[in-house]
């Protein structure tokens, strides 16, 4: 990228490989990796950055495949200046870099119920952007507002209604970076909330390959909602069920594999490239369509360029 970037109090690294910053451990370099010092630094940087230069906000890479050719953009990764968690009455204000699990635990200690966040990998910024959810609860149910830095450098607060939150999707202005989110949570007994989270972790670990290099659920459920965890929850239109029916549990391409433990988990079984992972995912989509007529939609975000031959 032949452009002069603005001065910053943060850390700006050219040609930064991104594989070690993603849970799947794959992907090429970003033209630049920018780690802002704080909100004011981020706003000043974006305000001064040539408008033609694309930016890509990145969390902890828990739901991401970076293609092997890397990303032609300034990748923005928020760090310690953006991970504060504050409880204010029945509200929880969390920085975008705060881990979902930490927010759930901090809320529970204060007698506030954000327990569904406990088993969701990643950070609050990503949870808001994807309207993350499980056990029948979603970010949309508790989100009050978000604070974002627009691509222009302007800092604005948006009500949750402005994001058009829906299953695994939201509408944010192009290039906007979420810096914090405010949730309004119901009250509960701290001990009971903690016990619920312990149970959720045990159920997750018993059914999902949490020790493997994965990025969580690979495809959205065709039914259009998360598992509820209830006894009457139908599995007929769950992604794992249609993948099983297509005979793709345990399928492999190179170092990529659909987990034998949970067939909607794409894992790096050793030495996988981003291409291995994406190609296996596309093969699964093809086989599921042939088997059931259902077109699976990716839940994992795939970004960047294919490598040049």
PyMOL commands that set and color helices and strands:
alter all, ss='L'
color gray80, all
select helices_A, chain A and resi 19-21+39-48+80-82+100-109+115-119+124-129+139-142+160-163+190-207+239-245+274-292
alter helices_A, ss='H'
color red, helices_A
select strands_A, chain A and resi 11-17+29-35+55-58+64-66+71-77+85-88+91-95+112-113+133-134+137-138+143-149+155-159+177-184+186-187+213-217+252-253+256-258+265-268+301-303
alter strands_A, ss='S'
color yellow, strands_A
deselect
rebuild
show_as cartoon
